[in-house]
Amino acid sequence: MEDAAYTRLNRFRTAPNLLTLLRICLAPFLVSTILEDRFLLSFILFLVAGLTDALDGALARLLKQRTMLGQYLDPVADKLLLSTLFLVLMHKGLIPPRVTVLVFGRDVGILVVAAILYAAVGRREFRPSVFGKINTLAQVSAVSAVLLHQLVGAPWVVNFRLVALDATMVFTVVSGLHYAWIAARKVGATAANGHGAR
């Protein structure tokens, strides 16, 4: 019993997972700085969060500390941070509601698809697609651009913000449809195999 508890605790203590937990802990501080219009600090904190995201994956590969916990925790940390920031930035009137609604709608859709896959196929793994990764990059760029726009009013920042928000909307829809297509194929393949087995 003690050995099992120690093993679980050690999974949290790995460097990549500690960085992921740090990213989760940064979320409330980022929210408070945005609500208080302290955009320089919020931009710095968001850069730190982005750095932890880049480092945890690199360290997991370098130190060979990939864990199942980390595979689940990392996307949860990303979604928690980004979805919360989109909601807060919409509340502040800095991001159009349609963008935030699309982001939340996609995430809810993916949760539903994952639940269907687990119920129909028994699959717990739902790996991010290339479109999902591009969408995450677009969302990170959009939040960065919106925060930077509160500090710098240069034309290139304005254009960067517009392009990043448009890219977020496009890849939110594309990646959502792609995940739905993947799920439909897997459920269909399982149904076909089950029918053939009879």
ABEGO torsion letter per residue (X at the ends): XAAAAAAAAAAAABAAAAAAAAAAAAAAAAAAAAAAGBAAAAAAAAAAAAAAAAAAAAAAAAAGABBAAAAAAAAAAAAAAAAAAAAAAAAAGABBAAAAAAAAAAAAAAAAAAAAAAAAAGBABBBBBAAAAAAAAAAAAAAAAAAAAAABABAAAAAAAAAAAAAAAAAAAAAAAAAAAAAAAAAAAAAAAAAAAX
